[in-house]
Amino acid sequence: MRLIRRIRGWLRFWPAARALLIALVLVIGMVDGLPLPVEKRTPASMKPTVKKLRKLRTAVMRPFMPIREAFRLHQQWKLFPTAAIKQHRLWVEARPNSKSPWEIIYRPLDDEHTFMEDAIEYRRLRGAWNPGRSARRGYAPFVKWVAGQVFAARPDANEVRVRLENIRVLPREGRFESVGKFQFERTRRREVRREAPPVPPVVDPEAPGEEPDP
């Protein structure tokens, strides 16, 4: 009974202890995740301050380093790890035949070519075609799907080409420029259904033949 009473007494302090632990975790995570610039990108006037902050963070985190390393509780991550200067721009084009020029029907940031813009730019679908260092595993199924959508909407189109333009982002100017190269080009052609040959009538060899006209 004494043990039960002691446990009940301890439980009275649990909400306050839990709140304290949560606050401690948040503070430690904030200190660990403090974004400090690397030395080569730090202005000369700010280098002493950044150096002091880095030493202070190391001192504060030292008691918690064993737990941090054991459970891999790292908070120093980039918010947009793929936000590089070199990017890709999707092109979807169509044409009636191999002798005709390609017509652009979809291209991001192009108000004149917006075929299925909402669907293609949807975040879950974008993950199928937006590449990293190589094409995504879902890129080929995406090309097949978007080509089918084009063929259904454009009876005049018999070929669809999907490719990714290499571009360079110019953040200070608020624009981008083409590198003049394309990657991951795929072409799909409309499937023409062949009509089945006519089935000859079945003749019963035992059936009486027709009498010739007199």
C-alpha positions in Angstrom: 0.0 0.0 0.0 2.9 2.4 0.8 4.3 1.7 -2.6 1.0 2.5 -4.3 0.7 5.7 -2.3 4.2 6.8 -3.3 3.5 6.1 -7.0 0.3 8.1 -6.8 2.3 10.9 -5.2 4.9 10.9 -7.9 2.2 10.9 -10.6 0.9 14.2 -9.3 4.2 15.8 -10.6 4.1 14.0 -13.9 2.3 16.7 -15.9 4.8 19.3 -14.8 7.7 17.0 -15.4 6.4 16.1 -18.9 6.0 19.8 -19.8 9.5 20.5 -18.6 11.0 17.6 -20.7 9.1 18.8 -23.8 10.4 22.4 -23.3 13.9 21.1 -22.8 13.7 19.0 -26.0 12.5 22.1 -27.9 15.2 24.3 -26.6 18.0 21.8 -27.4 16.6 21.2 -30.9 16.5 25.0 -31.5 20.1 25.4 -30.3 21.3 22.4 -32.4 19.4 23.6 -35.5 20.6 27.2 -35.3 21.5 28.0 -38.9 25.0 29.4 -38.9 26.6 30.3 -42.2 29.8 28.5 -43.3 33.0 30.5 -43.0 33.5 31.2 -46.7 30.0 32.7 -46.9 30.3 34.8 -43.7 31.0 38.5 -44.2 34.2 39.6 -42.6 32.4 41.8 -40.1 30.3 38.9 -38.9 33.0 36.3 -38.5 33.8 37.0 -34.9 30.1 36.8 -33.9 29.5 33.6 -35.8 32.6 32.0 -34.3 31.4 32.8 -30.8 27.9 31.5 -31.5 29.4 28.2 -32.9 31.5 27.8 -29.7 28.5 28.5 -27.5 26.4 26.0 -29.3 29.1 23.3 -29.0 29.3 24.0 -25.2 25.6 23.8 -24.7 25.2 20.6 -26.8 28.2 18.8 -25.2 26.2 17.1 -22.4 23.6 15.9 -24.9 26.0 14.6 -27.6 25.8 10.9 -26.5 22.1 10.9 -26.8 22.3 12.9 -30.1 24.7 10.5 -31.7 23.1 7.3 -30.3 19.6 8.2 -31.7 20.9 10.3 -34.7 18.9 13.3 -33.5 20.5 15.7 -35.9 18.6 19.0 -36.6 21.1 20.7 -38.9 19.4 20.0 -42.2 18.6 22.1 -45.2 15.0 23.1 -45.7 15.2 22.8 -49.5 18.0 20.4 -50.2 17.4 20.3 -54.0 17.1 24.1 -54.4 20.2 24.3 -56.6 21.0 26.8 -59.3 20.9 24.1 -62.0 17.3 22.8 -62.5 15.1 21.2 -65.1 12.0 22.4 -67.0 9.5 20.0 -68.4 8.5 20.1 -72.1 5.5 18.2 -73.5 5.2 18.4 -77.3 3.0 16.9 -80.0 2.9 16.6 -83.8 0.8 14.8 -86.4 3.7 12.9 -88.0 7.4 12.6 -88.2 7.7 15.2 -91.0 5.8 17.9 -89.0 7.5 20.3 -86.5 6.9 19.8 -82.8 4.3 21.9 -81.1 4.7 22.8 -77.4 1.5 22.0 -75.5 2.9 22.2 -71.9 5.8 24.0 -70.3 6.0 25.5 -66.8 5.9 29.3 -66.4 4.5 29.5 -69.9 0.9 31.0 -70.0 0.5 30.0 -73.7 1.1 26.3 -73.2 -0.9 25.0 -70.2 -2.1 21.6 -71.2 -3.2 19.7 -68.0 -1.2 22.2 -66.0 -2.9 21.5 -62.6 -2.5 17.8 -62.9 1.1 17.8 -64.1 2.2 20.3 -61.4 0.4 18.5 -58.6 3.0 17.7 -55.9 2.4 13.9 -55.9 2.6 13.7 -59.7 5.5 16.0 -59.9 7.6 13.6 -57.9 7.3 11.1 -60.9 9.0 13.4 -63.4 11.0 16.0 -61.5 14.5 14.4 -61.6 17.4 14.4 -59.2 20.8 13.3 -60.6 18.9 10.9 -62.8 15.4 10.2 -64.0 12.9 9.1 -61.5 11.6 5.5 -61.5 8.2 6.8 -62.3 9.3 8.9 -65.3 8.6 6.2 -68.0 5.0 5.6 -66.6 4.5 9.3 -66.5 5.4 9.7 -70.1 3.1 7.0 -71.1 0.3 8.5 -69.1 0.7 12.1 -70.4 1.0 10.8 -74.0 -2.3 9.0 -73.5 -3.9 12.2 -72.3 -2.6 14.1 -75.3 -3.9 11.5 -77.8 -7.3 11.5 -76.1 -7.5 15.3 -76.2 -5.9 15.9 -79.6 -7.1 13.6 -82.4 -4.6 15.3 -84.8 -1.6 14.3 -82.7 0.1 11.0 -83.4 3.4 11.6 -81.7 4.2 13.0 -78.2 7.6 13.9 -77.0 8.5 14.6 -73.3 11.9 16.0 -72.3 13.5 18.1 -69.7 15.3 21.3 -70.5 18.4 22.2 -68.5 18.1 25.7 -67.0 20.1 27.9 -64.7 18.2 29.9 -62.0 19.2 33.5 -61.5 17.8 34.3 -58.1 19.0 37.9 -57.9 17.3 38.7 -61.2 14.2 36.7 -60.4 14.4 34.7 -63.6 16.1 31.7 -65.2 17.9 31.0 -68.5 18.2 28.0 -70.7 21.5 26.1 -70.9 20.6 24.9 -74.4 20.5 21.2 -73.5 17.8 18.6 -73.0 17.8 15.4 -71.0 15.6 12.3 -70.6 13.9 12.6 -73.9 11.0 10.1 -74.5 8.7 9.8 -77.6 5.4 7.9 -77.7 3.4 7.2 -80.9 -0.3 6.6 -81.1 -1.2 3.0 -81.2 -3.2 2.2 -84.3 -5.6 -0.7 -83.8 -5.5 -3.1 -86.6 -8.9 -4.4 -87.8 -9.2 -8.2 -87.6 -9.5 -9.9 -91.0 -13.0 -11.0 -91.9 -13.9 -14.5 -90.7 -14.9 -16.8 -93.7 -18.3 -18.4 -93.4 -18.4 -21.9 -92.1 -19.5 -24.4 -94.8 -21.1 -27.7 -93.7 -19.7 -30.3 -96.2 -22.8 -32.5 -95.6 -25.3 -29.8 -96.4 -26.9 -30.1 -99.9 -25.5 -27.7 -102.4 -27.6 -25.2 -104.2 -29.1 -26.4 -107.5 -27.9 -24.4 -110.5 -30.4 -22.1 -112.2 -32.0 -23.7 -115.3 
